[in-house]
C-alpha cells in the first residue's frame, strides 16, 4: 500500500534531506589519505587498497550473517574509510578497526529501529 504524504510531511522530509546533504562533505574520507592507501605497495607493513577491500568483504558478510540493514553496512564502510584516511593502521590491526566500525554502525543504525 502506498502512503500519501501530506504537504507538511513532505516539507519536513525535504528539510531533513537538505540538512543531511549539507553535512555530507564533513562525513567523507580525506582524499589525500585514500590516495596514500591506493599508492601503497603490499609489503605487510602498510595498508593497501586490497587489504581494505578484504575488510569491506568481511563487513558485508557480518551484515548478511546478522541480517542487518544495508544502511548499517554503508555506515560501517564509511566509518572505516574515514578512519583509514586519517590514521596510519598496520594491517594486523585492521580486523579490530573494522569490527569497531561495524559495532558503531550497528549501535547507531540498528538500535534506532529497535
C-alpha positions as CSV (number, residue, x, y, z in Angstrom):
1,X,0.0,0.0,0.0
2,X,1.4,3.4,-1.0
3,X,1.4,6.1,1.7
4,X,0.3,9.6,0.7
5,X,2.4,12.3,2.3
6,X,0.8,15.4,3.4
7,X,2.4,18.7,2.5
8,X,3.9,19.2,6.0
9,X,5.4,15.7,6.0
10,X,7.0,16.2,2.6
11,X,8.4,19.6,3.7
12,X,9.9,18.0,6.8
13,X,11.5,15.3,4.7
14,X,12.8,17.9,2.2
15,X,14.2,20.0,5.0
16,X,15.9,16.9,6.6
17,X,17.3,15.9,3.2
18,X,18.8,19.3,2.7
19,X,20.3,19.3,6.2
20,X,21.9,15.9,5.6
21,X,23.3,17.0,2.2
22,X,25.0,20.0,3.8
23,X,26.6,17.6,6.3
24,X,27.8,15.1,3.6
25,X,31.1,16.9,2.9
26,X,32.1,16.5,6.5
27,X,31.5,12.8,6.5
28,X,33.6,12.0,3.5
29,X,37.1,10.5,4.0
30,X,40.1,12.7,3.2
31,X,41.2,12.3,-0.4
32,X,44.9,12.5,0.5
33,X,44.6,9.6,2.9
34,X,42.8,7.4,0.4
35,X,45.4,8.2,-2.3
36,X,48.1,7.2,0.2
37,X,46.4,3.8,0.7
38,X,45.9,3.3,-3.0
39,X,49.5,4.0,-3.8
40,X,50.9,1.8,-1.1
41,X,52.6,-1.5,-2.0
42,X,51.9,-4.7,-0.3
43,X,54.9,-5.3,2.0
44,X,53.0,-6.4,5.0
45,X,53.7,-3.1,6.9
46,X,51.4,-0.7,5.3
47,X,47.7,-0.5,4.4
48,X,46.8,-1.2,0.8
49,X,43.6,-0.9,-1.1
50,X,43.5,-4.7,-1.4
51,X,43.5,-5.1,2.4
52,X,40.8,-2.5,2.7
53,X,38.7,-4.4,0.1
54,X,39.1,-7.6,2.1
55,X,37.9,-5.8,5.2
56,X,34.9,-4.5,3.4
57,X,34.0,-8.0,2.3
58,X,34.2,-9.1,6.0
59,X,31.9,-6.3,6.9
60,X,29.5,-7.4,4.2
61,X,29.5,-11.0,5.4
62,X,28.9,-9.8,9.0
63,X,26.0,-7.7,7.9
64,X,24.4,-10.5,6.0
65,X,25.1,-13.1,8.8
66,X,23.3,-11.0,11.4
67,X,20.6,-9.8,9.0
68,X,21.3,-6.1,9.4
69,X,20.2,-3.4,7.0
70,X,22.2,-2.2,4.1
71,X,22.4,1.2,5.7
72,X,24.4,-0.4,8.6
73,X,26.9,-1.8,6.1
74,X,27.2,1.5,4.3
75,X,27.8,3.3,7.6
76,X,30.4,0.8,8.7
77,X,32.3,1.2,5.4
78,X,32.1,4.9,5.6
79,X,33.5,4.9,9.2
80,X,36.3,2.5,8.1
81,X,37.3,4.7,5.2
82,X,37.2,7.9,7.3
83,X,39.4,6.2,9.9
84,X,41.8,4.8,7.4
85,X,42.1,8.2,5.7
86,X,43.1,9.9,8.9
87,X,45.1,7.3,10.8
88,X,48.0,5.0,9.9
89,X,46.9,1.5,10.6
90,X,49.0,-1.6,10.5
91,X,47.5,-4.5,8.6
92,X,47.5,-6.7,11.7
93,X,45.1,-4.2,13.4
94,X,42.7,-3.8,10.5
95,X,40.4,-6.5,11.8
96,X,40.0,-4.8,15.1
97,X,39.4,-1.4,13.4
98,X,36.8,-3.0,11.0
99,X,35.0,-4.7,13.8
100,X,34.9,-1.5,15.8
101,X,33.4,0.4,12.8
102,X,30.8,-2.3,12.4
103,X,29.9,-2.1,16.1
104,X,29.5,1.6,15.9
105,X,27.3,1.3,12.8
106,X,25.1,-1.3,14.5
107,X,24.7,0.8,17.6
108,X,23.7,3.9,15.7
109,X,21.5,2.3,13.0
110,X,20.0,-0.8,14.4
111,X,19.2,0.4,17.9
112,X,17.3,3.4,16.4
113,X,15.0,0.9,14.7
114,X,14.6,-1.4,17.8
